[in-house]
Amino acid sequence: MQILANGLINGLTLALLALGFSVVYLPTRVFAIALAGVYALTPYLAWQCLQWHLPWGVTLPLSLLVVVLLSLAIERFNHRPLVRRGASPSAHMISSLGLFIILIQFVALIWGNETRVLRTGIDTTWMGWGVILTRSQLLAAGVAVVVLASFYTWLRRTSLGLQFRALADNPVQLALYGYNTDRLRLLAAGMAGLLTGLSSLLVAYDVGFDPHTGLNVLLLAIVAVIVGGRHSFFAPILGGVLIGFLRAEVVWYLSARWQEAVTFLLLVVILFFRPQGLLGSKGRLEADA
């Protein structure tokens, strides 16, 4: 039970980041590597606010506001001009990679490369049903469940959510119907920044952080999206939880050194036997071309 609980909590926080990646990728087809820089930056903003003796009630919304505005700026001043110039997906990915490098170097120059923590002292624990969980783990699980449930309720129950799904399905036709796709792309960027920042803060509050964790975690999130299915907003949850369980089992029965190997072995198996993902469906060849 302890392994399953740890895997579920790790999977839920990974699902938040994977959903943040999907929220950008599905509507815009931008391979947003810059989200790794956003992930690395967020806990340092929170740490700096705490150093200024700001309460958590101010630190949390302020940190998330900054990274949301940063994500909006990346879309407005980087990707939108590229779209208007007819840039290829490769150009978007390379520019996003460049922004990631800039963000990481900025973090390292301002705050250094050492590992930091957002809390001090020993964390309190809860024990029941043969499971021991820390307060930070319970907080991470609770916030992840509430945020994921809220997102899918918004996606399925609101008119704006319907437009968002339409943008992911066929942006050209949506624009022909007179909808403002630029506004929806900005919405996608803002939500991606918010989800990425939340995931980063939850993990950092539990285990600490350093400037170089962002890309590794984003790669895991991308694997979660591919495993779940690239064309579904629900896929990140399935993929994230599955990878969380798998990595917890590997740590328990083998060693933490095998986590990455087993994770990407799963990716190879999925791509070989079911390239559309666990929730994906095979489409017509002319539709996929």
N, C-alpha and C positions, 0 to 999 in steps of 0.2 A: 504493500500500500504506500509506503514511503516513496518508493521509486516512481510509482504512478502519480502521486501528488506533486513531486518535484518536476516530473516531466510535463504535467499539465500546466503548471504555473509558468515554466520556461516556455512552453509552447504558446501560451496565451500572449505573453509579452512579445514573442517573435511574430505572432499573428498580427499584432498591432503594426509592427514595422512592415510586414509583408503586405498588409492591406494598404498602408501608406504608399508603397511602391505601386501596387495595382491601381490605386486611385488616380495616379498620374499616367501609368502606362496604358491602361485600357482606353481612356478617353482621348489621349494625345499621342500615343505610341512613342513617347519619349522615354528612353532608357535612363532613368534619373539617377545616375551615380552620385550626383551632388547631394542626394539625401544622406549619404554616408557622412558627408561633412556636417550637415545639419544635425545628425545623430551625435557626432563627436562634440559639437559646439554647445548643445543644450545644457548638459550638466555643468559645464564651466560657467555658463551664465548664472545658473542657480547657485553654484558655489560662490561666485563673486557677490551676488546679492546677500548671501548669508554672511560673508565677510564684512559687509556693510551693516550687519545686524538688522537686516530687514526680516520681518516675520515670514513664515511659510505662506501665509495668506496673501502676501504681496509677491514673494519670490516666485511661486509657482505660476501665477498668471502672467507676470512680467516676462519670465523666461520663455514661456510658450508664445506670448505675443511677439517677441523679438524674432523667434524662428519662423513664425507664420508670416510675418512681414518680409523676412529674408526669402522665404519660398515664393511669395508673391513677386518680389523683385526679380528673382531668377526667371520666373515665367515672363514677366512684363518686359524686361530689358535684355534677356538672352534668347529665350525660345520663340517668343512672338516675332521678333525681327527675322529670325531664321525661317520661320514658317512663311512670312511674307516674301522672302527671297527664294522660296521653293527649295530649301535645304533638305538634304536626304536625312533619313534616320541616323546614319553614321555620323553626320555632322553634328546632330543634336547630342549624340552620345559622347563624342569627343569634347564638345564644349562643356557638357556636364561633368566630364572627367576633369577638365581643366579647373572648373569651379570647385570641385572637391579638393583638388590639390591646394588651391588658394586658401580654402577654409581651414584645411588641416595645418598649413604653414602659419596661418594667422593664429590659430589656437596655440600652437607650439611656441611661437614668438611671444605671445602675451602671457601665457600661463605656464610654459615649460612642458616637459615630457613626462614628469613623474606622475605616478598614480595618486589620485585624491579620493576622498570620500565625502558624502553629503551628510553623514551622521557620525556621532561619536559615541563611544561606549558600547556595551553589549546589548544586542537587540533582545527584546522580550519574546517569549515563545508561547505557543498554544499547543496543547497535546490532547489528542483524542482519537479513538478508533485505530490505535496503533500508528498514528502519524504525528510527527513533530514539525510544526511550521513556525517560522518567525513572523513577527508583525509586518515586516517589509514584504514577505512573500504573500501574506493574506491581503495586504494593501494592493500589491501588484495584480493578484488574481481578481479582486473585487473591481478595481478600476478598469481592467481589461474587459471583463464581462460587461460592465455597464456601458463602456464606450462602444464595443462591438455591437451590442444589442441596439444601442441608440442609432448607430450608423445604418444598420440594416432596416430598422423601423423607418428612418428618414428616407432611405433608398426606395422602399416599397410602398410607403403610405403617403408621400407628398408629391405635388406636381413638379417641384424642382428635382426631386429624386428621379422622377420619370424622365425629365429632360436629360439628366445626367446619364441615365442608362441608355438613352437614345444617342447621346454623344459618343458613348463607348461603342455602340452598335454601328452607327452610320453617321459620322459628323457632316458629310457633304449633304446628305438628304435633310438633316436637321437644319443646316444653314439655309437650304432652299425653302424651307417652311417659314423662314423669317426669324428664327431664334438666334440670340446673340451667343455664338460659340466662343468668342473671346472671353466673355464674362464667365462662361461655364469652365473654360480652361483655367481661369484665375481661381475659381472656386476649387477646382481639383488640386491646384498647387497649394492653396491655403490649407485644405484638409490634409494633404500629404504632410505638410510641415507640422501640423498639429499632432497627427498620429505618430509621426517619427519622434517628435519631441517628447510625447508622453511615454512611448516605449523606452526611450533613452533614460528619462528620469526615473522610471520604475526600476530599471536594471541598475542604474548608478546608485540609487538609494539602498539597494540590497548588497551589491558586491563592489562598489567603487567604479572608477572610470579613468581612462587615459586618452590621449589624442588619437591613438591608432586602433581603436576598437571598431570604429564606424564601418570601415570597408568589410571587415570580416563578418560582422553581423548582417550587413546588407546583402552579402553574398548568400548567407543562410536564408535570408528572407526571400531572395530571388529563387533559390532552390525550392522553398516552400510554395511559392507561386506556381512554379513549373510542375511540381509534384501534384499539387491540388488541381491545376488546370488553368492555363493562361487566360482563358476567356470568361472567367467567372469571378464575381466579386466575393463569392462565398469560399472560393478555393483557398485563399490565404489562411483561413481558420483551420480547415482540414489539414493543409500542408504544414502549418506551423505547429499544431498540436501533435501531428504524427512525428515530425522531426524532434520535437521536445521529448516525446516518449522514447524515441530511438536513442537520442543522445544520453538520456538519463540511464537507460538500460546499459549502454556501452560503458559509461563511467562506473556503474555498479559491478558489472561482470567482467570487464576487461580493464581499461585504463582511459583516463581523459585524453591521452595521446592518440587514441584511436577514433576520437569523435569525428574529426574532419574526414578521415578516410571512409568511415562507414556512412557518413552523411552524403558524400559525393558518390559513393558506390550506389546508394539508393537512387540518386539522380540518374546515374548511368542505366540502372535497371529500368526505371520509369521511361526514360527516353527510348530504350530499346524495345520494350514490350508494349508500352502505352504512351506514345509521344504526346498525345493530346491531354494527358493528365488524368487523374483519377475521376474528376468530375467533368472532363471534357468529352465531347462527342465528335466523331469523324464528320467532316464536312465535305462538300463536293470539291473536286480538284480545282475547278475554275473559280470557286469562291475563296479558296485558300491562296490562289496565285497572286 
